[in-house]
Amino acid sequence: MVRVSMRAAGLPEVPEQTALVAGAAFPKRVPAMRVREKLAEVFSDEPFVAAFGVRGAPGLSPGMLALVTVLHCRCFLGVSHIPQLPLIRRGVSS
């Protein structure tokens, strides 16, 4: 059995320089930026702390994994012009 621990850290702050550059490049915000800004507290680690031990290798943040999954799924919405998309969707659902 593999032991995994977790330290509730939440989403890391976006570095100030990164936020400035992204804001200048995308003044209306891209969907990924809006998702992170609006739903950051939904993806907190605190609800998952009891599911992890206090000893063992540090596990990946469940909140971060959930956010990445949402952003990944969001990327596939509205891109039906990509000819390989049905094949990708079939592979993901398998």
C-alpha positions as CSV (number, residue, x, y, z in Angstrom):
1,M,0.0,0.0,0.0
2,V,1.3,3.4,-0.9
3,R,0.9,6.1,1.6
4,V,0.1,9.6,0.4
5,S,-0.1,12.7,2.5
6,M,-1.5,16.2,1.6
7,R,-0.9,19.6,3.0
8,A,-3.9,21.9,2.2
9,A,-2.4,24.7,0.2
10,G,-5.1,25.9,-2.2
11,L,-4.3,27.4,-5.5
12,P,-1.0,29.3,-5.7
13,E,-1.2,33.0,-6.3
14,V,-0.5,34.2,-9.9
15,P,2.7,36.1,-9.9
16,E,2.2,39.8,-10.2
17,Q,4.2,40.1,-13.4
18,T,2.3,37.2,-15.0
19,A,-1.0,38.8,-14.1
20,L,0.1,42.2,-15.6
21,V,1.3,40.6,-18.8
22,A,-1.8,38.4,-19.1
23,G,-4.1,41.4,-18.4
24,A,-2.3,43.4,-21.1
25,A,-2.4,40.6,-23.7
26,F,-6.0,39.6,-22.9
27,P,-7.9,42.6,-21.6
28,K,-11.3,40.8,-21.8
29,R,-9.7,37.7,-20.1
30,V,-9.6,34.3,-21.7
31,P,-12.0,31.7,-20.4
32,A,-9.3,29.9,-18.4
33,M,-8.5,33.1,-16.5
34,R,-12.1,33.8,-15.7
35,V,-12.7,30.2,-14.5
36,R,-9.7,30.5,-12.1
37,E,-10.7,33.9,-10.9
38,K,-14.4,33.0,-10.3
39,L,-14.1,29.5,-9.0
40,A,-10.8,29.5,-7.1
41,E,-12.5,28.8,-3.7
42,V,-14.5,25.9,-5.3
43,F,-11.2,24.1,-5.9
44,S,-9.8,24.5,-2.3
45,D,-8.1,21.5,-0.7
46,E,-9.6,21.7,2.7
47,P,-12.6,19.4,2.0
48,F,-10.1,16.7,1.0
49,V,-7.7,16.8,4.0
50,A,-9.4,14.0,5.9
51,A,-9.0,11.6,3.0
52,F,-5.2,11.9,3.2
53,G,-2.8,10.7,5.8
54,V,-0.2,12.8,7.6
55,R,2.7,10.6,6.5
56,G,3.9,9.5,3.1
57,A,4.8,11.1,-0.2
58,P,3.0,14.4,-0.8
59,G,0.0,13.8,-3.1
60,L,-1.2,16.1,-5.8
61,S,-3.7,18.7,-4.8
62,P,-7.3,17.4,-5.5
63,G,-8.4,21.0,-5.9
64,M,-5.7,21.6,-8.5
65,L,-6.5,18.3,-10.3
66,A,-10.2,19.3,-10.4
67,L,-9.3,22.8,-11.8
68,V,-7.1,21.2,-14.5
69,T,-9.9,18.8,-15.4
70,V,-12.4,21.6,-15.8
71,L,-10.0,23.7,-17.9
72,H,-9.1,20.7,-20.0
73,C,-12.8,19.9,-20.7
74,R,-13.5,23.6,-21.4
75,C,-10.8,23.5,-24.1
76,F,-12.8,20.8,-25.9
77,L,-16.0,22.8,-25.9
78,G,-16.7,24.9,-29.0
79,V,-13.8,23.4,-31.0
80,S,-15.9,21.1,-33.2
81,H,-14.0,22.4,-36.3
82,I,-11.1,20.1,-35.3
83,P,-11.5,17.0,-37.4
84,Q,-9.9,14.7,-34.8
85,L,-12.2,15.8,-32.0
86,P,-14.6,12.8,-32.2
87,L,-11.7,10.5,-32.0
88,I,-10.3,12.4,-29.0
89,R,-13.6,12.4,-27.3
90,R,-14.0,8.6,-27.8
91,G,-10.6,8.0,-26.4
92,V,-11.3,10.1,-23.3
93,S,-14.6,8.4,-22.6
94,S,-13.1,4.9,-23.0
